Amino acid sequence: LENAKVIHSIVADGCIVDGTVENSVLFRGVKIAKDAKIKNCVIMQDSIIEEGVELENCILDKQAVIKRDGKLIGPNSYPIVISKDMSI
């Protein structure tokens, strides 16, 4: 989309990216909303990252939802892990 910026990342089929993704892996069907910033993350299939979210050093299992303007920044050596179907 027009606001998408993807740097050094792997993005699977069916993803919708309208934010910034850097050094990350996005599985099928992941949605990254406008103004979201994703860095050093693994986001598994069908997860939703809403508008204004900032994630760094995170691993999200399937169908996780990070709600608008959420911010999760983990240390490089010990990433934050979000369980399947969890909404934060």
Residue frames as a rotation matrix with the C-alpha (Angstrom) as fourth column:
LEU 1
0.572 0.820 0.000 0.00
0.820 -0.572 0.000 0.00
0.000 0.000 -1.000 0.00
GLU 2
0.609 -0.295 0.737 1.04
0.234 -0.821 -0.521 3.63
0.758 0.489 -0.431 -0.25
ASN 3
0.644 -0.355 0.677 2.52
-0.729 -0.552 0.405 3.91
0.230 -0.755 -0.614 3.27
ALA 4
0.975 -0.209 0.077 4.30
0.175 0.933 0.314 0.53
-0.137 -0.293 0.946 3.19
LYS 5
0.335 -0.941 -0.045 8.03
-0.856 -0.284 -0.432 0.38
0.394 0.183 -0.901 3.85
VAL 6
0.983 -0.019 0.181 9.65
-0.052 0.924 0.378 -3.06
-0.174 -0.381 0.908 4.06
ILE 7
0.344 -0.937 -0.058 13.39
-0.861 -0.290 -0.419 -3.39
0.376 0.194 -0.906 4.77
HIS 8
-0.635 -0.743 -0.212 15.39
-0.618 0.652 -0.439 -6.66
0.464 -0.148 -0.873 5.05
SER 9
-0.338 0.623 0.705 12.26
-0.684 0.352 -0.639 -8.73
-0.646 -0.698 0.308 5.75
ILE 10
-0.981 0.179 -0.069 10.45
0.090 0.751 0.654 -11.82
0.169 0.636 -0.753 4.49
VAL 11
-0.457 0.889 -0.029 6.75
-0.691 -0.376 -0.617 -11.27
-0.560 -0.262 0.786 3.77
ALA 12
-0.782 0.203 0.590 4.53
0.341 0.930 0.133 -14.23
-0.522 0.305 -0.797 2.85
ASP 13
-0.761 0.582 0.285 1.61
0.255 -0.135 0.957 -14.27
0.596 0.802 -0.045 0.42
GLY 14
0.114 0.980 -0.164 -1.61
0.668 0.046 0.743 -12.65
0.735 -0.194 -0.649 1.56
CYS 15
-0.284 -0.253 -0.925 -0.03
0.892 -0.424 -0.158 -10.08
-0.352 -0.870 0.346 3.87
ILE 16
0.561 0.404 0.723 -1.27
0.583 -0.812 0.001 -6.50
0.587 0.421 -0.691 3.89
VAL 17
-0.162 -0.716 -0.679 1.40
0.954 -0.289 0.077 -4.02
-0.251 -0.636 0.730 4.93
ASP 18
0.552 0.346 0.758 0.60
0.530 -0.848 0.001 -0.32
0.644 0.401 -0.652 5.31
GLY 19
0.953 -0.302 0.022 3.27
-0.195 -0.554 0.809 0.49
-0.233 -0.776 -0.587 7.92
THR 20
0.250 -0.946 -0.205 7.01
-0.878 -0.132 -0.460 -0.06
0.408 0.295 -0.864 8.36
VAL 21
0.980 -0.015 0.199 8.53
-0.065 0.919 0.388 -3.54
-0.188 -0.393 0.900 8.68
GLU 22
0.368 -0.923 -0.113 12.26
-0.809 -0.258 -0.529 -3.98
0.459 0.286 -0.841 9.28
ASN 23
-0.645 -0.757 -0.106 14.38
-0.639 0.610 -0.468 -7.13
0.419 -0.234 -0.877 9.84
SER 24
-0.313 0.652 0.691 11.24
-0.703 0.330 -0.630 -9.23
-0.639 -0.682 0.355 10.39
VAL 25
-0.986 0.130 -0.101 9.37
0.035 0.768 0.640 -12.30
0.161 0.628 -0.762 9.14
LEU 26
-0.360 0.932 0.049 5.64
-0.817 -0.289 -0.500 -12.09
-0.451 -0.220 0.865 8.40
PHE 27
-0.819 0.165 0.550 3.70
0.263 0.959 0.105 -15.33
-0.510 0.231 -0.829 7.87
ARG 28
-0.723 0.564 0.398 0.62
0.486 0.007 0.874 -15.64
0.490 0.826 -0.279 5.61
GLY 29
0.126 0.986 0.107 -2.31
0.679 -0.164 0.715 -13.30
0.723 -0.017 -0.690 6.14
VAL 30
-0.270 -0.266 -0.926 -0.65
0.898 -0.416 -0.142 -10.85
-0.347 -0.870 0.351 8.55
LYS 31
0.481 0.472 0.739 -2.12
0.662 -0.748 0.046 -7.34
0.574 0.467 -0.672 8.51
ILE 32
-0.429 -0.649 -0.628 0.07
0.863 -0.500 -0.072 -4.36
-0.267 -0.573 0.775 9.42
ALA 33
0.601 0.796 0.070 -1.97
0.790 -0.579 -0.202 -1.13
-0.120 0.177 -0.977 9.65
LYS 34
0.443 -0.337 0.831 -0.95
0.318 -0.807 -0.497 2.42
0.838 0.484 -0.250 8.80
ASP 35
0.328 -0.439 0.836 1.70
-0.671 -0.731 -0.120 4.03
0.664 -0.522 -0.535 11.04
ALA 36
0.968 -0.084 0.235 2.63
-0.111 0.698 0.708 0.69
-0.223 -0.711 0.667 12.67
LYS 37
0.261 -0.950 -0.172 6.37
-0.883 -0.163 -0.440 0.06
0.389 0.267 -0.881 13.17
ILE 38
0.980 0.050 0.193 7.64
-0.112 0.939 0.326 -3.51
-0.165 -0.341 0.926 13.31
LYS 39
0.301 -0.940 -0.162 11.34
-0.815 -0.165 -0.555 -4.25
0.495 0.299 -0.816 13.91
ASN 40
-0.701 -0.709 -0.081 13.17
-0.599 0.646 -0.473 -7.54
0.387 -0.283 -0.878 14.59
CYS 41
-0.195 0.748 0.635 9.91
-0.779 0.276 -0.564 -9.51
-0.596 -0.604 0.529 14.92
VAL 42
-0.979 0.137 -0.153 8.41
0.016 0.794 0.607 -12.82
0.205 0.592 -0.780 13.84
ILE 43
-0.429 0.901 0.070 4.66
-0.734 -0.302 -0.609 -12.54
-0.527 -0.312 0.790 13.32
MET 44
-0.906 0.058 0.419 2.82
0.185 0.945 0.269 -15.78
-0.381 0.321 -0.867 12.59
GLN 45
-0.829 0.451 0.331 -0.19
0.373 0.004 0.928 -16.23
0.417 0.893 -0.171 10.35
ASP 46
0.010 0.972 0.236 -3.37
0.601 -0.195 0.775 -14.19
0.799 0.134 -0.586 10.47
SER 47
-0.213 -0.118 -0.970 -2.13
0.911 -0.383 -0.153 -11.83
-0.353 -0.916 0.189 13.19
ILE 48
0.479 0.454 0.752 -3.33
0.661 -0.750 0.032 -8.22
0.578 0.481 -0.659 13.15
ILE 49
-0.489 -0.632 -0.602 -1.25
0.836 -0.536 -0.116 -5.20
-0.250 -0.560 0.790 14.06
GLU 50
0.534 0.839 0.104 -3.47
0.841 -0.514 -0.167 -2.15
-0.087 0.177 -0.980 14.36
GLU 51
0.523 -0.233 0.820 -2.73
0.360 -0.811 -0.460 1.49
0.773 0.536 -0.340 13.60
GLY 52
0.501 -0.385 0.775 0.09
-0.601 -0.799 -0.008 3.22
0.622 -0.462 -0.632 15.49
VAL 53
0.986 -0.131 0.103 1.49
0.019 0.703 0.711 0.05
-0.165 -0.699 0.696 17.09
GLU 54
0.285 -0.952 -0.110 5.22
-0.858 -0.203 -0.471 -0.23
0.426 0.229 -0.875 17.78
LEU 55
0.974 -0.016 0.225 6.76
-0.083 0.903 0.422 -3.71
-0.209 -0.430 0.878 18.13
GLU 56
0.272 -0.933 -0.235 10.43
-0.794 -0.080 -0.603 -4.53
0.544 0.350 -0.763 18.55
ASN 57
-0.760 -0.642 -0.104 12.03
-0.520 0.697 -0.494 -7.89
0.390 -0.321 -0.863 19.38
CYS 58
-0.152 0.807 0.570 8.70
-0.790 0.247 -0.560 -9.74
-0.593 -0.536 0.601 19.58
ILE 59
-0.977 0.046 -0.210 7.39
-0.088 0.806 0.585 -13.15
0.196 0.590 -0.783 18.52
LEU 60
-0.298 0.945 0.139 3.63
-0.862 -0.204 -0.464 -13.34
-0.410 -0.257 0.875 17.94
ASP 61
-0.799 0.119 0.589 1.90
0.207 0.975 0.084 -16.70
-0.564 0.189 -0.804 17.55
LYS 62
-0.754 0.511 0.412 -1.04
0.530 0.103 0.842 -17.25
0.387 0.853 -0.349 15.18
GLN 63
0.062 0.949 0.308 -4.03
0.601 -0.282 0.748 -14.89
0.797 0.139 -0.588 15.23
ALA 64
-0.301 -0.215 -0.929 -2.59
0.890 -0.412 -0.193 -12.49
-0.341 -0.885 0.316 17.80
VAL 65
0.443 0.456 0.772 -3.97
0.645 -0.760 0.078 -8.95
0.623 0.464 -0.630 17.82
ILE 66
-0.543 -0.559 -0.627 -2.05
0.812 -0.540 -0.221 -5.91
-0.215 -0.629 0.747 18.99
LYS 67
0.437 0.899 0.038 -4.53
0.890 -0.426 -0.165 -3.08
-0.132 0.106 -0.986 19.46
ARG 68
0.589 -0.069 0.805 -4.21
0.436 -0.812 -0.388 0.49
0.681 0.580 -0.448 18.30
ASP 69
0.461 -0.524 0.716 -1.23
-0.536 -0.808 -0.246 2.48
0.707 -0.270 -0.653 19.64
GLY 70
0.986 -0.154 0.065 0.14
0.048 0.635 0.771 -0.51
-0.160 -0.757 0.633 21.60
LYS 71
0.409 -0.912 -0.036 3.86
-0.745 -0.311 -0.590 -0.63
0.527 0.268 -0.806 22.28
LEU 72
0.942 -0.205 0.267 5.91
0.002 0.797 0.604 -3.76
-0.337 -0.568 0.751 23.04
ILE 73
0.498 -0.852 -0.161 9.70
-0.593 -0.199 -0.781 -3.50
0.633 0.484 -0.604 23.03
GLY 74
0.985 -0.170 0.019 11.68
0.117 0.751 0.650 -6.47
-0.125 -0.639 0.759 24.25
PRO 75
0.294 -0.950 -0.101 15.43
-0.589 -0.264 0.764 -6.79
-0.753 -0.166 -0.637 24.82
ASN 76
0.121 -0.330 -0.936 17.53
-0.966 0.177 -0.187 -8.17
0.227 0.927 -0.297 21.94
SER 77
-0.769 -0.606 -0.204 18.52
-0.540 0.786 -0.302 -11.29
0.343 -0.122 -0.931 23.85
TYR 78
-0.845 0.535 0.002 15.06
0.418 0.663 -0.621 -12.19
-0.334 -0.524 -0.784 25.22
PRO 79
-0.845 0.507 0.170 12.15
-0.169 -0.555 0.814 -11.29
0.507 0.659 0.555 22.90
ILE 80
-0.494 0.802 0.335 8.58
-0.663 -0.098 -0.742 -10.80
-0.562 -0.589 0.581 24.11
VAL 81
-0.971 0.216 -0.104 6.39
0.104 0.772 0.627 -13.79
0.216 0.598 -0.772 23.17
ILE 82
-0.428 0.901 0.065 2.65
-0.845 -0.374 -0.383 -13.39
-0.321 -0.219 0.921 22.61
SER 83
-0.695 0.163 0.700 0.53
0.049 0.982 -0.180 -16.57
-0.717 -0.091 -0.691 22.65
LYS 84
-0.868 0.422 0.261 -1.89
0.393 0.263 0.881 -17.82
0.303 0.867 -0.395 20.02
ASP 85
-0.019 0.981 0.191 -5.22
0.712 -0.121 0.691 -15.93
0.702 0.149 -0.697 19.81
MET 86
-0.150 -0.066 -0.986 -4.10
0.906 -0.409 -0.111 -13.35
-0.396 -0.910 0.121 22.39
SER 87
0.351 0.297 0.888 -5.29
0.619 -0.785 0.018 -9.76
0.703 0.543 -0.460 22.09
ILE 88
-0.170 -0.507 -0.845 -3.28
0.943 -0.333 0.010 -6.97
-0.287 -0.795 0.534 23.70
